[in-house]
Amino acid sequence: MTSPTVVVTGLGATTPLGGDVTSTWEAALAGTPGARPLTQEWVSEHELPVTFAASLTTPVAEVLKKVETKRLDPFAQYALVAAREAWQHAGAPEVEPERLGVAVGSGIGGVQTLITAWDTLGSKGARRVYPLSIPMLMPNSASGTISLELGARAGAHTLVSACSSGAESIGYGLQMIRDGKADVVVCGGSEAAIHPLPIAGFAAMQALSTRNDDPATASRPYDTTRDGFVLGEGAAIMVLESEEHAKARGATIYATLAGFGVSADAHHMAAPEPEGAGASRAMADAVTDAGATPADVVHINAHATSTPVGDVAEVAAIRRAFGDEADHMAVSGTKSMTGHLLGAAGSLEAIFSALAVYHRVAPPTINITELDPAVTLDVVRDEPRPLGDGQIIALNNSFGFGGHNVALAFGSI
């Protein structure tokens, strides 16, 4: 039996560039930097070596009920905001609860709740620990919350694969529909890790940029002076649907999710395989799964975190996967604007990829003063670039600690 074609019908996000998808996309096309100084007292209290991040532009407390902010960790709050937007953007499709699924990942989950509960235990004792601490800190609280919100009973899944969690969740949603387990899946990722401990931990790994004097230019993928990623936060959610179901209800279709590739490096817990063997396999598999060839791929939204090692390893992987065909692929590093949303990064960049094929334009990479000579790719710099006519494929790369590699292939309608 032929697997159903899977399409994108709804998008939702809350990000360092905007409180919804439209404002986020417009800011990305305009090359707007999302990094800004942190103003919380804990920055100086803990003497953090990094004093900036890419935080949300719109506090979720402005759009959620007070009871929701009290009962949900920030990462689940972000996911709920994005899911509500995506669901309405899709036209709130009528679907049997048993045919509606959820797949929402997170790299860290309810870390803020965990730390708060631990502090309360130490300072006030066990009887003062908030009764909802456990369900709030669970990584599956975001998918469970969305399942409750929408009445989704085809499964509420949580994929945890570090910074590829959001992208892998979208790939899982694709598989659910292809396997006949759902007609509609709400999927993506969420992360809320702008907190002293994650900042201190990433800084101790020397993973973060330390450009405290100029946060707006700190995230600079492919630049010769890049010195680490900028920590971001937010959520990005996508509604996937079988093409038959979408067309039957007259839904707007933004793109097809045509292919999914996943692999593991089995190389190192926190460093990429330098020759890109695993990452290249994920990319090649996604293109093959889409029934396409490298010649069909006109755009790559790269993982491109702005780390000295990671950026060139991905370049090697792209070359290994596509050879000379990579010369015609317009490559964007949108983390230069959004920062690194960890478990939500891949799903936000999946939204960018779907919108790129829908609007036929690739968003820019900002902050490149001098391109690293090792970056032998056609990088989209400073200004958006038209992607042309005809049937096109955009590839979205997401990689994570643990050696996780995910690639998603989005096709034009």
Secondary structure, DSSP 4 states (H G I P E B T S, - for coil): -PPPPEEEEEEEEEBTTBSSHHHHHHHHHTT----EE---THHHHTT-S--EEB--SS-GGGTS-HHHHHHS-HHHHHHHHHHHHHHHHTT-----GGGEEEEEE-SS-SHHHHHHHHHHHHHH-GGGS-TTHHHHHSTTHHHHHHHHHHT--S-EE----GGGHHHHHHHHHHHHHHTTS-SEEEEEEEE---SHHHHHHHHHTT-B---TT-GGGT--TTBTT---B-BB-EEEEEEEEEHHHHHHTT----EEEEEEEEEE--S-SSS--TT-HHHHHHHHHHHHHTT--GGGEEEEE----S-HHHHHHHHHHHHHHHGGGGGG-EEE-THHHH-B-GGGHHHHHHHHHHHHHHHTEEPPB---SSB-TT--SEE-BSS-EE--SSS-EEEEEEEETTTEEEEEEEE--
